[in-house]
Amino acid sequence: MIRVDKADNEFVFAISDRLSVDEVQALVLLRSFLYNESLPPTTDDPSTSSTKAELLEAITPFYYSDDCHFYASSSPYRAKENSSDSLHVVESKILPLLVPDGVQFATTLITTYSQKLKYTT
C-alpha cells in the first residue's frame, strides 16, 4: 500500500493525463523524479496551475530519457546475436525461455515506443 498526499494527487493526475500512463505509474514517476531531480525552481505556491505546468515540462524529458534507458538496457538481443560477447552462451539458453517469440516481442516493443513518441509531438 502506498499513501498519497492530497497535494500529490493533482500532480499524479496531471502526469497521468500528459504521458498517457496510469496513476500508479504516474506516482512512481513523480517520486522518482523528485528523488533524482527535485522540483523545478518556481516562485509560485506549489498548488498553482503554473507550478503544475512547470512540473509537467520538467518531468516529460525525464520520463522519455528514463524510457530510453529502459529500452536500451532491456534489449537482450545484442549478446545473443554476438558470439564473441561474454554473455552469448547464457543468453542463448535463457532468452528463448523468457521471450519465446522474439519477433512478436520486438514488434510489441517498437509499437509501444512509437505510440509513446506520438504523444510528444
C-alpha positions in Angstrom: 0.0 0.0 0.0 1.2 3.5 -0.9 0.0 6.5 0.8 -0.5 9.5 -1.4 -0.7 13.0 -0.1 -3.6 15.2 -1.2 -1.0 17.6 -2.6 0.4 14.9 -4.8 -2.9 13.8 -6.3 -3.2 16.8 -8.6 0.3 16.2 -9.9 -0.3 12.5 -10.3 -3.4 13.0 -12.3 -1.7 15.7 -14.5 1.2 13.4 -15.2 -1.1 10.5 -16.0 -3.0 12.6 -18.5 0.0 14.2 -20.0 2.0 11.0 -20.5 -0.9 8.6 -21.0 0.1 6.3 -18.1 -2.0 5.0 -15.3 -2.0 6.8 -11.9 0.3 4.2 -10.3 2.9 4.7 -12.9 2.5 8.5 -12.6 3.0 8.3 -8.9 6.1 6.2 -9.2 7.4 8.5 -11.9 6.7 11.6 -9.7 8.6 10.1 -6.8 11.5 9.0 -8.9 11.7 12.5 -10.5 11.5 14.2 -7.1 14.2 11.9 -5.7 16.5 12.3 -8.7 15.8 15.8 -9.9 13.7 17.7 -7.3 11.0 20.2 -8.1 11.9 22.8 -10.7 12.6 26.2 -9.2 9.5 28.3 -9.0 8.3 31.4 -7.3 4.6 30.3 -7.2 2.7 28.5 -4.5 3.1 24.7 -5.2 -0.7 24.4 -5.6 -0.9 26.8 -8.5 -1.5 25.7 -12.1 1.8 27.3 -13.2 3.7 25.0 -10.8 1.9 22.1 -12.3 2.8 23.2 -15.8 6.4 23.7 -14.8 6.5 20.2 -13.3 5.0 18.7 -16.4 7.6 20.5 -18.6 10.4 19.2 -16.4 9.2 15.7 -15.9 8.4 14.9 -19.6 12.1 14.8 -20.8 12.9 12.8 -17.6 10.2 10.3 -18.4 11.3 9.8 -22.0 15.0 9.6 -21.1 14.2 7.1 -18.5 12.1 5.2 -21.0 15.1 5.2 -23.5 17.4 3.8 -20.8 14.9 1.1 -20.1 14.7 0.0 -23.8 18.5 0.1 -24.2 19.2 -1.9 -21.1 16.4 -4.4 -21.7 17.5 -5.2 -25.2 18.6 -8.8 -24.8 19.4 -9.5 -28.5 22.8 -7.9 -28.6 24.7 -10.6 -26.7 22.6 -13.5 -28.2 23.5 -12.3 -31.7 27.2 -11.6 -31.0 29.0 -14.9 -30.4 32.1 -13.0 -29.1 30.1 -11.4 -26.3 30.8 -13.0 -22.9 27.0 -13.4 -22.2 26.3 -15.1 -25.6 26.1 -18.6 -24.2 23.9 -17.7 -21.2 21.5 -15.5 -23.3 21.3 -18.1 -26.0 19.9 -20.6 -23.4 17.8 -18.2 -21.2 16.4 -15.8 -23.8 14.1 -18.4 -25.5 12.7 -19.2 -22.1 11.9 -15.6 -21.3 10.9 -14.5 -24.8 9.6 -17.4 -26.8 8.6 -15.3 -29.8 11.3 -12.8 -30.3 9.7 -11.2 -33.4 6.4 -10.6 -31.5 8.3 -9.2 -28.5 10.3 -6.8 -30.7 7.1 -5.8 -32.7 5.2 -5.0 -29.4 8.2 -3.1 -28.1 8.5 -1.0 -31.2 4.8 -0.4 -31.5 4.6 0.7 -27.8 7.6 3.0 -28.2 6.1 4.5 -31.4 2.8 5.2 -29.7 4.6 7.0 -26.9 6.5 9.1 -29.3 3.3 10.4 -30.9 2.3 12.0 -27.5 5.4 14.1 -27.5 4.7 16.0 -30.8 
